[in-house]
Amino acid sequence: MAEKQYELATFAGGCFWCMVKPFAEWPGIIKIRAGYTGGHLENPTYQEVCAHGTGHYEAVQITFDPEIFSYERLLEIFWRQINPTDPGGQFHDRGESYQTAIFYHNETQKRVAEDSKQALERSKRFDQPIVTKILPASIFYPAEESHQNYYQKNDFHYQLYRQGSGRDRFIKEKWGNGEWKPELKKKLTALQYEVTQNNATEPPFENEFWNCREDGLYVDLVSGEPLFSSRDKFNSGCGWPSFTRSISEVIKKVDRSHGMVRTEVRGKTSDSHLGHVFNDGPGPDGLRYCINSAALRFIPINDLDQAGYGEYKKIFDN
């Protein structure tokens, strides 16, 4: 059997603490290292780079499986983490080490990155020019161990830093935790858009997955994030897909619409409306996730590898 061929992707997006987690939780991502690249000093330290005298960018280098997670998808994530119109740094971090850049490792990556940048410019999402540079990759020096996976080691400070820097506020303003709505409207059917973006509810018993009995994974239609397994699906008699639990974190909010008090369920990454959760389910937690088919994409078990969700096959082993 031929050895698996992985690729590298290198991105600079300001503080490298904030550039690891957005890539870390996707299938096909093998390894992520925070570090320094693009400068002239060998083996620079964090203090030297932050002093802005070495020419280095704070960056992340990602080892990924292109058969599972494409370079195009990595670029989509990258653009959504940064302010690509800022030539002087990112948010409250100023100086050359906090500038944004895409470092390409081959001519194909260069072409794809240039196409992606042009598409972002054409979208008119930003009022100012896109100044993120596209540069050839150079030596990448991993940062000190204390900076690796900082979001896991120092979660409380990481969250404070993201919020205090203005990064989270900017991302929410420009992306709304999901795709730009004008672009999203082109990709979804009218019903899918109304359900996910305007909190509509599809008709019971007249939707795609309410009586689907096939084994597989239900993922967020907008973000692709895994949400539910067919192993946790049951016939609740309500006319919508119902599950006893979610397999990844979802957002729960109080919903006081229509003269009722309910708990709404939203996608963590997409911020899409999914449905509601009730306390009348048959499982050990007594929950019933009542979800709109129009907010979901179903991936049969035999297609999980090809779709990039092979790691979730273990759910169906027993």
C-alpha positions as CSV (number, residue, x, y, z in Angstrom):
1,M,0.0,0.0,0.0
2,A,1.4,3.4,-1.0
3,E,2.4,5.7,1.9
4,K,-0.2,8.4,2.7
5,Q,0.8,11.7,1.1
6,Y,0.3,14.7,3.4
7,E,0.8,18.4,2.6
8,L,1.8,21.5,4.5
9,A,-0.1,24.8,4.6
10,T,1.3,27.9,6.3
11,F,-0.7,30.9,7.3
12,A,0.0,34.1,9.2
13,G,-3.0,35.6,10.8
14,G,-1.8,37.8,13.7
15,C,-1.4,36.2,17.1
16,F,-0.7,32.5,16.5
17,W,-2.5,31.6,19.7
18,C,-5.8,32.4,17.9
19,M,-4.9,30.6,14.7
20,V,-4.7,27.0,15.9
21,K,-8.1,26.1,17.2
22,P,-10.1,27.2,14.1
23,F,-8.2,24.5,12.1
24,A,-7.7,21.9,14.8
25,E,-11.1,20.3,15.0
26,W,-11.6,19.2,11.4
27,P,-11.2,15.8,9.8
28,G,-8.0,15.4,7.8
29,I,-6.0,17.8,9.9
30,I,-3.0,15.8,11.1
31,K,-0.9,18.4,13.0
32,I,-0.7,22.1,13.7
33,R,2.3,24.0,15.0
34,A,2.6,27.6,16.0
35,G,5.8,29.3,15.0
36,Y,7.8,31.9,13.1
37,T,8.5,32.3,9.4
38,G,9.6,34.8,6.7
39,G,12.4,36.4,8.7
40,H,16.2,36.5,8.6
41,L,17.2,35.4,12.1
42,E,17.8,31.7,12.7
43,N,15.9,30.0,15.6
44,P,14.2,33.2,16.8
45,T,12.6,33.4,20.2
46,Y,9.2,34.8,21.0
47,Q,10.7,37.9,22.6
48,E,12.9,38.5,19.6
49,V,10.0,38.2,17.1
50,C,7.7,40.3,19.2
51,A,10.3,43.1,19.2
52,H,9.7,43.3,15.5
53,G,13.4,43.1,14.5
54,T,13.7,39.7,12.9
55,G,11.3,40.1,10.0
56,H,9.3,37.0,11.1
57,Y,5.6,36.6,11.0
58,E,3.8,34.7,13.8
59,A,2.3,31.8,11.8
60,V,0.8,28.3,12.0
61,Q,1.9,25.4,9.9
62,I,-0.7,22.7,9.2
63,T,0.0,19.2,8.1
64,F,-3.2,18.0,6.3
65,D,-4.5,15.1,4.2
66,P,-5.7,16.8,0.9
67,E,-7.9,13.8,0.1
68,I,-9.9,14.5,3.2
69,F,-9.6,18.3,3.7
70,S,-8.7,20.4,0.7
71,Y,-6.4,23.4,0.6
72,E,-9.4,25.4,-0.6
73,R,-11.3,24.6,2.6
74,L,-8.2,25.6,4.6
75,L,-8.2,29.0,2.9
76,E,-11.9,29.5,3.6
77,I,-11.2,29.0,7.3
78,F,-8.1,31.3,7.2
79,W,-10.0,34.3,5.6
80,R,-12.6,34.0,8.4
81,Q,-10.1,34.5,11.2
82,I,-8.5,37.7,10.1
83,N,-9.0,41.3,8.9
84,P,-7.4,41.0,5.5
85,T,-7.5,44.8,4.9
86,D,-5.2,45.7,7.8
87,P,-1.5,46.2,6.7
88,G,-0.2,47.0,10.1
89,G,-1.1,44.0,12.2
90,Q,-4.2,42.3,13.5
91,F,-6.7,43.9,15.9
92,H,-4.9,45.3,18.9
93,D,-1.6,43.5,18.0
94,R,0.5,45.9,15.9
95,G,3.7,45.5,14.0
96,E,5.3,43.4,11.3
97,S,5.1,40.0,13.2
98,Y,1.3,40.3,13.3
99,Q,0.7,41.0,9.6
100,T,-1.3,38.5,7.5
101,A,0.1,36.3,4.8
102,I,-0.4,33.0,3.0
103,F,2.9,31.1,2.4
104,Y,2.5,28.7,-0.5
105,H,4.5,25.5,-0.7
106,N,4.0,24.8,-4.4
107,E,2.7,26.4,-7.5
108,T,-0.7,24.8,-7.1
109,Q,-1.1,26.4,-3.7
110,K,0.0,29.7,-5.1
111,R,-2.6,29.6,-7.8
112,V,-5.4,28.5,-5.5
113,A,-4.5,31.2,-2.9
114,E,-4.5,33.9,-5.6
115,D,-7.9,32.7,-6.9
116,S,-9.3,32.7,-3.4
117,K,-8.0,36.2,-2.7
118,Q,-9.5,37.5,-5.9
119,A,-12.9,35.8,-5.1
120,L,-12.9,37.5,-1.7
121,E,-12.2,40.9,-3.3
122,R,-15.0,40.4,-5.8
123,S,-17.4,39.5,-3.0
124,K,-17.3,43.1,-1.8
125,R,-17.5,41.8,1.8
126,F,-14.8,44.4,2.8
127,D,-14.9,48.0,1.8
128,Q,-11.1,48.3,1.7
129,P,-8.5,46.4,-0.5
130,I,-7.4,43.0,0.6
131,V,-3.7,43.4,1.6
132,T,-2.9,39.9,2.8
133,K,0.3,38.9,1.0
134,I,0.8,35.6,-0.9
135,L,4.5,34.6,-0.4
136,P,6.7,31.6,-1.1
137,A,7.1,29.4,2.0
138,S,10.5,29.7,3.8
139,I,12.0,28.1,6.9
140,F,9.4,27.6,9.6
141,Y,10.7,27.6,13.2
142,P,8.3,26.1,15.8
143,A,7.6,28.3,18.7
144,E,8.4,27.5,22.3
145,E,6.3,24.6,23.7
146,S,4.4,27.0,26.0
147,H,2.8,28.5,22.9
148,Q,1.7,25.3,21.3
149,N,-2.0,24.6,21.6
150,Y,-2.4,27.6,23.8
151,Y,-6.2,27.4,23.6
152,Q,-6.1,24.1,25.4
153,K,-3.4,24.9,28.0
154,N,-4.8,28.3,29.0
155,D,-8.4,28.3,27.9
156,F,-9.6,31.1,30.2
157,H,-6.9,33.5,29.2
158,Y,-7.2,32.5,25.6
159,Q,-10.9,33.4,25.6
160,L,-10.3,36.7,27.3
161,Y,-7.5,37.5,24.8
162,R,-9.7,36.8,21.8
163,Q,-12.5,38.9,23.1
164,G,-10.3,41.7,24.4
165,S,-8.3,42.0,21.2
166,G,-11.4,42.6,19.1
167,R,-11.0,39.5,16.9
168,D,-14.2,37.8,18.0
169,R,-16.2,40.9,17.6
170,F,-14.8,41.5,14.1
171,I,-15.5,37.9,13.0
172,K,-19.0,38.1,14.3
173,E,-19.6,41.3,12.4
174,K,-18.2,40.2,9.1
175,W,-19.1,36.5,9.1
176,G,-21.9,36.0,11.7
177,N,-20.2,32.7,12.7
178,G,-21.1,31.3,9.3
179,E,-21.1,32.2,5.6
180,W,-21.9,35.7,4.4
181,K,-25.7,35.7,3.9
182,P,-25.8,36.9,0.3
183,E,-23.4,34.1,-0.7
184,L,-25.3,31.6,1.5
185,K,-28.6,32.5,-0.2
186,K,-27.1,31.4,-3.5
187,K,-26.1,28.0,-2.2
188,L,-29.3,27.0,-0.3
189,T,-32.8,26.3,-1.3
190,A,-35.4,28.8,-0.2
191,L,-36.6,26.5,2.5
192,Q,-33.1,25.7,3.7
193,Y,-32.3,29.4,3.9
194,E,-35.5,30.3,5.8
195,V,-35.0,27.5,8.3
196,T,-31.3,28.1,9.0
197,Q,-31.1,31.9,8.7
198,N,-34.6,33.1,9.7
199,N,-35.6,30.4,12.3
200,A,-38.4,29.0,10.2
201,T,-39.8,25.5,10.7
202,E,-40.4,23.1,7.9
203,P,-43.7,21.1,7.7
204,P,-43.9,17.9,9.8
205,F,-44.0,14.6,8.0
206,E,-43.1,16.4,4.7
207,N,-39.3,16.7,5.1
208,E,-36.4,14.7,3.9
209,F,-35.2,12.8,7.0
210,W,-38.1,12.5,9.4
211,N,-38.5,8.8,8.6
212,C,-35.0,8.0,7.3
213,R,-33.8,4.7,8.7
214,E,-30.4,4.4,7.0
215,D,-27.2,4.4,9.1
216,G,-25.1,7.5,8.8
217,L,-24.1,10.9,10.1
218,Y,-26.2,14.1,10.1
219,V,-24.0,17.2,9.7
220,D,-24.7,20.9,9.8
221,L,-25.8,21.9,6.3
222,V,-23.9,25.2,6.4
223,S,-20.7,24.4,8.3
224,G,-20.3,20.6,7.7
225,E,-19.9,20.1,11.5
226,P,-21.0,16.6,12.7
227,L,-24.2,16.9,14.8
228,F,-26.1,13.7,15.1
229,S,-25.8,10.0,14.5
230,S,-28.4,7.6,13.2
231,R,-27.7,5.4,16.2
232,D,-29.3,8.1,18.4
233,K,-32.2,8.7,16.1
234,F,-35.7,7.5,17.1
235,N,-39.3,7.8,15.9
236,S,-40.9,10.4,18.2
237,G,-44.1,10.7,16.2
238,C,-43.6,14.5,15.8
239,G,-42.8,14.4,12.1
240,W,-39.3,15.7,12.3
241,P,-35.9,13.9,12.8
242,S,-35.5,13.3,16.5
243,F,-32.3,12.3,18.4
244,T,-31.6,11.5,22.0
245,R,-28.3,13.4,22.0
246,S,-25.8,15.4,19.9
247,I,-22.4,14.0,19.1
248,S,-20.7,17.5,19.2
249,E,-21.4,20.7,21.0
250,V,-24.4,22.7,19.9
251,I,-25.6,26.1,21.2
252,K,-28.8,26.2,23.3
253,K,-30.8,29.4,23.7
254,V,-34.1,30.3,25.3
255,D,-36.7,30.8,22.6
256,R,-39.8,32.9,23.6
257,S,-41.4,33.1,20.2
258,H,-44.9,32.0,19.3
259,G,-46.1,32.5,22.9
260,M,-44.0,29.6,24.2
261,V,-40.8,29.1,26.1
262,R,-38.6,26.6,24.4
263,T,-34.9,25.8,24.1
264,E,-33.6,26.5,20.6
265,V,-30.7,24.5,19.2
266,R,-28.2,26.3,16.9
267,G,-25.0,25.2,15.2
268,K,-21.9,26.1,17.1
269,T,-19.8,27.1,14.0
270,S,-22.6,28.1,11.6
271,D,-24.9,29.8,14.1
272,S,-27.7,28.3,12.0
273,H,-31.1,27.5,13.5
274,L,-31.4,23.7,13.8
275,G,-34.5,23.1,15.8
276,H,-35.4,22.7,19.5
277,V,-34.6,20.3,22.4
278,F,-37.2,19.0,24.8
279,N,-37.2,17.0,28.0
280,D,-39.4,14.2,26.9
281,G,-37.0,11.9,25.1
282,P,-36.5,8.2,25.7
283,G,-32.7,8.2,26.3
284,P,-30.8,8.3,29.6
285,D,-30.7,12.1,29.6
286,G,-34.4,12.4,28.8
287,L,-33.8,14.6,25.8
288,R,-35.4,14.9,22.4
289,Y,-33.6,16.9,19.8
290,C,-36.3,17.9,17.3
291,I,-34.4,19.0,14.3
292,N,-35.3,20.4,10.9
293,S,-34.3,18.2,7.9
294,A,-33.6,21.5,6.0
295,A,-30.7,22.3,8.4
296,L,-29.0,18.9,7.9
297,R,-27.0,17.0,5.4
298,F,-27.0,13.2,5.7
299,I,-23.9,11.1,4.9
300,P,-24.5,7.4,4.7
301,I,-22.0,5.2,6.6
302,N,-20.5,3.9,3.4
303,D,-19.7,7.4,2.2
304,L,-18.1,8.7,5.4
305,D,-14.5,8.1,4.3
306,Q,-15.0,9.8,0.9
307,A,-16.8,12.8,2.5
308,G,-14.0,13.3,5.1
309,Y,-15.7,11.9,8.1
310,G,-14.0,8.6,8.4
311,E,-13.1,9.0,12.0
312,Y,-16.8,8.9,12.9
313,K,-17.2,5.3,11.6
314,K,-16.3,4.0,15.1
315,I,-19.8,5.2,16.2
316,F,-21.3,2.4,14.2
317,D,-18.9,-0.4,15.3
318,N,-21.2,-1.9,17.9
